[in-house]
Amino acid sequence: MPRARSAGEILADAACTVDPALRQAARHLAPPIRRLTDYHLGWTDAQGRPATLTGKALRPALVLLACQAVGGRAAQALPAAVAAELVHNASLLHDDVIDNDQLRRHRPTVQALFGTSAAILAGDALFFLAVQTLAQAPAPLCGTGLQWLTAAVQELIDGEYADTTLEQRTEPASLSEAAAMAAAKTGSLIAVSCALGALAGGADARRTAHLRQFGAHLGQCFQLADDILGIWGDPAVTGKPRLADLQARKKSLPVAAALSAANEPARELAALYATSGPLSSDELERAAHLIKAAGGRDWAVGQSRHHLAQALENLHAAHPEQVAEADLTTLARLAADRTH
C-alpha cells in the first residue's frame, strides 16, 4: 500500500492538476473582467502583479477523487473540476457583496478594492464561464453533467437567499430551516462535485448516488465548521474579522441551535439579537458566550460528527478504489476535525 497522504498533500496535488486548466479557461474572459477574477483567484495582487495566493481546491479535489474512486482517470474529470472551482469562486464574490465583507484570505475583497458592481459582474462572469467549460467538455459532462451543475447552482442560490431572509427576520429560525439553508448553500456544490466526478468516471447510478450523498454530508460538515469558525475562529486562520457573523445577526447553525434551547442563555441571546443597531465589542463577546452556554456549539460539534459518520457510510457503500477512498476519507475527517 502507498503511504497515506495528508489533507494538505491531497489538496495541493489537486490544485497543481487543476490550475493550468483553470488558467486556460480564464483566458476566455475579457481583460477588464479578468483583472478582477485573477485578483480574486489569488493569481495577481491589487496592482496586477503575479501572486501565489490560492484557495483550498477542495471541490476540484473531490471531483478528481470521485472519478478515480469509480475507476476513472483524473483527466476525464478535469473539465468538471474546473467548473466546480469556478462556481465556488463566483459564489464567494457574490457572498462578499451580500455580507459586505472587506477581507477574504487575509486581503481586501474584490468589492472592497474595485467596488460592488465589479464584484457582482466578476461573479457573473465566473458562473457563465463554468457553464461554458462544461458545455465544451466531452459527453456525458456536456449533457447530464451540465444539467446537474446548473441545478446545483440554482439550489445554491436558493440557500443564499434563505440565508439573507433569515438574517432579516425578527423571529428565531428553526433548526430545520437553518439546516435546509446550509444544505443548499454549501452542500449542493460539494455534493454535485462528487457526482460529476463519478459521472466522468463512468459510474452507475447507484455508485453515483452514494458519492453524491457522501458530498452532501461532507458539505454539512464544512458549513458547520464555517459557522463555528465564524463565531470562535482566529482571524489569523480564517482571514476574516472575529465575530463578524454575530455583528451581521446571522442565524447560523450554532445560533439557531442556541436560540431553540429552552434555557436562560437562549432567552438572553434572543433579546440581544433583537436589538437594533451595531453590537458593541462587549455585546459581541457576550453573544458568543451565550451561544456556547445555551448549547449551540456542542450541538454543532455533535452534528458535525454525525454527518461525518453518514458521509463515510455512503463512501463505503460506493465500493470505491482503495487509494481514492483513503484520500476522500482524509478530506472528510478534515471537514469534521478542523474546529475541535
C-alpha positions in Angstrom: 0.0 0.0 0.0 1.3 3.5 -0.8 1.8 5.9 2.1 -1.3 7.7 3.3 -1.4 11.3 2.2 -2.2 14.2 4.4 -5.1 16.5 3.6 -2.6 19.2 2.7 -0.9 17.0 0.2 -4.2 15.9 -1.4 -5.4 19.4 -1.8 -2.0 20.7 -3.1 -1.9 17.9 -5.7 -5.5 18.7 -6.9 -4.6 22.4 -7.1 -1.5 21.6 -9.2 -3.6 19.4 -11.5 -6.4 21.9 -12.0 -4.6 25.2 -12.0 -3.3 25.1 -15.6 -6.8 24.2 -16.9 -8.3 26.8 -14.7 -6.0 29.5 -16.1 -6.7 28.3 -19.6 -10.4 28.7 -19.0 -9.9 32.2 -17.6 -8.3 33.3 -20.9 -11.8 33.4 -22.3 -12.7 36.4 -20.1 -12.3 40.0 -21.4 -9.2 41.7 -19.9 -11.0 44.1 -17.6 -13.0 41.3 -16.0 -10.0 39.0 -15.9 -8.1 41.6 -13.9 -10.8 41.2 -11.2 -11.0 37.4 -11.3 -7.3 36.9 -11.4 -7.0 39.0 -8.2 -9.9 37.1 -6.6 -8.4 33.7 -7.5 -5.1 34.8 -6.0 -3.1 34.9 -9.2 -2.3 38.6 -9.0 -2.1 41.4 -6.4 -4.1 44.6 -6.5 -1.7 46.1 -9.0 -2.0 43.2 -11.4 1.5 41.8 -10.5 1.8 38.0 -10.2 0.9 36.5 -6.8 0.8 33.0 -5.4 -2.2 33.0 -3.1 -4.6 30.1 -3.8 -7.8 28.6 -2.3 -8.1 25.2 -0.7 -9.2 23.5 -4.0 -11.5 21.2 -2.1 -14.2 20.9 -4.7 -11.8 20.1 -7.6 -10.1 17.5 -5.3 -13.5 15.9 -4.7 -14.3 15.8 -8.4 -11.0 14.2 -9.3 -11.0 11.7 -6.4 -14.6 10.7 -7.0 -13.7 9.9 -10.6 -10.7 7.8 -9.5 -12.9 6.2 -6.8 -15.0 4.6 -9.6 -12.0 3.5 -11.7 -11.7 6.6 -13.9 -8.7 8.8 -14.6 -8.4 12.3 -13.2 -8.0 13.7 -16.7 -11.6 12.6 -17.6 -13.0 14.7 -14.8 -10.8 17.8 -15.3 -13.5 20.0 -17.0 -15.8 19.2 -14.2 -13.2 20.1 -11.6 -12.6 23.4 -13.3 -16.3 24.2 -13.5 -16.8 23.4 -9.8 -14.0 25.7 -8.8 -15.3 28.5 -11.0 -18.8 28.2 -9.5 -17.4 28.2 -5.9 -15.4 31.3 -6.6 -18.3 33.0 -8.3 -20.4 32.4 -5.2 -17.7 33.8 -3.0 -17.6 37.0 -5.0 -21.3 37.4 -4.5 -21.1 36.4 -0.9 -18.7 39.2 -0.2 -21.2 41.7 -1.7 -24.2 40.3 0.2 -22.3 40.3 3.5 -20.3 43.5 2.8 -17.1 41.6 3.7 -14.0 43.6 3.4 -11.5 40.7 3.8 -11.1 37.3 2.3 -8.0 35.1 2.5 -6.3 37.8 4.6 -6.5 40.6 2.0 -9.2 43.0 0.7 -12.1 41.5 -1.2 -12.8 42.5 -4.9 -15.7 44.7 -3.8 -13.5 46.4 -1.2 -10.9 47.3 -3.8 -12.9 47.6 -7.1 -16.4 48.3 -6.0 -19.7 46.4 -5.6 -20.6 46.4 -9.3 -17.2 45.0 -10.3 -17.6 42.1 -7.8 -21.1 41.3 -9.0 -20.0 41.3 -12.6 -16.9 39.2 -11.9 -19.0 36.6 -10.1 -21.5 36.6 -13.1 -18.5 36.0 -15.4 -17.2 33.0 -13.4 -20.7 31.5 -13.2 -21.1 31.6 -17.0 -17.5 30.5 -17.6 -18.3 27.4 -15.6 -21.2 26.7 -17.8 -19.1 27.2 -20.9 -16.4 24.9 -19.6 -18.8 22.0 -19.1 -20.7 22.7 -22.4 -17.4 22.3 -24.3 -16.5 19.1 -22.4 -16.9 15.6 -23.8 -20.1 13.6 -23.1 -21.6 12.9 -20.6 -20.3 16.1 -18.9 -21.6 18.4 -21.6 -25.1 17.0 -21.2 -26.0 15.3 -18.0 -23.1 16.9 -16.2 -24.2 20.4 -17.2 -27.7 19.8 -16.1 -26.5 18.6 -12.7 -24.3 21.6 -12.3 -26.9 24.2 -13.2 -29.4 22.5 -10.9 -26.9 22.7 -8.1 -26.3 26.4 -8.8 -30.0 27.0 -8.5 -30.0 25.2 -5.2 -27.0 27.2 -4.0 -28.8 30.4 -4.9 -31.9 29.3 -3.0 -29.7 28.6 0.0 -28.0 32.0 -0.2 -31.4 33.8 -0.5 -32.7 31.8 2.5 -29.6 32.9 4.5 -30.3 36.6 3.8 -34.0 36.3 4.7 -33.2 34.6 7.9 -30.9 37.5 8.9 -33.7 40.0 8.3 -36.4 38.1 10.3 -37.0 39.1 13.9 -38.4 35.7 14.9 -35.9 32.9 15.5 -35.0 30.5 12.7 -36.0 26.9 13.4 -33.2 24.3 13.3 -34.8 22.6 10.3 -34.8 25.9 8.4 -31.2 26.6 9.2 -30.1 23.1 8.3 -32.0 23.2 5.0 -30.3 26.6 4.2 -26.9 25.2 5.0 -27.5 22.0 2.9 -28.5 24.2 -0.1 -25.9 26.9 0.3 -22.8 24.7 0.9 -23.9 21.1 0.5 -25.3 21.4 -3.0 -22.0 22.2 -4.8 -19.9 19.8 -2.8 -22.5 17.0 -3.5 -22.6 17.7 -7.2 -18.8 17.9 -7.3 -18.7 14.3 -6.2 -21.5 13.3 -8.5 -19.7 14.9 -11.5 -16.5 13.0 -10.8 -18.4 9.8 -10.6 -20.2 10.6 -13.9 -17.0 11.4 -15.6 -15.5 8.1 -14.4 -18.4 6.1 -15.8 -20.0 5.0 -12.6 -23.5 3.5 -12.5 -26.5 5.3 -10.9 -26.1 3.5 -7.5 -22.4 4.4 -7.0 -23.0 7.9 -8.2 -25.9 8.4 -5.8 -23.8 7.2 -2.9 -20.9 9.5 -3.8 -23.4 12.4 -4.2 -24.7 11.7 -0.6 -21.1 11.5 0.6 -20.6 15.0 -0.7 -23.9 16.2 0.7 -23.0 15.1 4.2 -19.4 16.5 3.7 -20.9 19.8 2.8 -22.8 19.9 6.1 -19.6 19.2 7.9 -17.9 22.1 6.2 -20.9 24.5 6.8 -20.9 23.6 10.5 -17.2 24.2 10.7 -17.5 27.5 8.9 -20.3 28.6 11.3 -18.2 27.6 14.3 -15.2 29.5 13.0 -17.4 32.5 12.1 -18.0 32.9 15.9 -15.0 31.4 17.6 -12.3 31.3 14.9 -9.0 33.0 15.0 -8.8 35.8 12.4 -5.2 34.8 11.6 -6.6 31.5 10.4 -10.0 32.5 8.9 -8.8 35.7 7.2 -12.0 37.5 8.4 -12.7 39.8 11.3 -13.6 38.0 14.5 -17.4 37.8 15.4 -18.4 39.3 12.1 -21.2 36.8 11.7 -22.7 37.9 15.0 -22.5 41.5 14.1 -24.5 40.7 11.0 -27.0 38.8 13.2 -26.5 35.7 11.1 -28.8 32.8 12.0 -26.0 30.3 11.5 -26.4 26.7 12.7 -24.9 27.2 16.2 -27.0 30.3 16.7 -30.2 28.6 15.5 -29.5 25.7 17.9 -28.8 28.1 20.8 -32.0 30.1 20.1 -34.1 26.9 20.0 -33.0 25.9 23.5 -35.3 26.4 26.4 -32.9 28.0 28.8 -31.9 31.4 30.2 -28.8 31.9 27.9 -31.1 31.3 24.9 -33.6 33.9 26.1 -30.8 36.4 26.7 -29.3 35.7 23.3 -32.7 36.3 21.6 -33.1 39.6 23.3 -29.6 40.7 22.3 -30.2 39.6 18.7 -33.4 41.6 18.6 -31.7 44.9 19.5 -31.3 47.4 16.7 -28.0 49.0 15.6 -24.5 47.6 15.8 -23.4 45.5 18.7 -20.5 46.7 20.8 -17.4 44.6 21.3 -18.6 43.6 24.8 -22.1 42.6 23.4 -20.5 40.5 20.7 -18.3 38.7 23.2 -21.4 38.2 25.4 -23.4 36.8 22.4 -20.6 34.3 21.7 -20.6 33.2 25.3 -24.4 32.8 25.3 -24.4 30.7 22.2 -22.0 28.3 23.9 -23.8 28.4 27.2 -27.1 27.6 25.5 -25.6 24.6 23.9 -25.2 25.9 20.3 -21.5 25.0 20.0 -21.9 21.5 21.5 -24.8 20.8 19.2 -22.8 21.9 16.1 -19.9 19.7 17.0 -22.2 16.7 17.6 -23.9 17.3 14.2 -20.5 17.5 12.5 -19.6 14.1 13.9 -23.0 12.7 12.8 -22.6 14.0 9.2 -19.0 12.6 9.1 -20.3 9.2 10.0 -23.0 9.4 7.4 -20.5 10.6 4.7 -18.2 7.7 5.4 -21.0 5.2 5.3 -22.0 6.4 1.9 -18.5 6.4 0.7 -18.0 2.8 1.7 -21.3 1.9 0.1 -20.0 3.2 -3.3 -17.3 0.5 -3.2 -14.5 2.9 -4.1 -11.0 2.2 -5.3 -8.8 1.8 -2.2 -6.4 4.7 -2.7 -9.2 7.2 -3.6 -11.2 6.0 -0.7 -8.3 6.8 1.7 -7.9 10.3 0.3 -11.7 11.0 0.4 -11.8 9.8 4.0 -8.9 12.1 4.9 -10.8 15.1 3.4 -14.0 14.1 5.2 -12.1 14.0 8.5 -10.5 17.3 7.8 -14.0 18.8 7.5 -15.2 17.4 10.8 -12.0 18.0 12.8 -10.8 21.5 11.8 -12.6 23.2 14.7 -12.3 20.7 17.5 
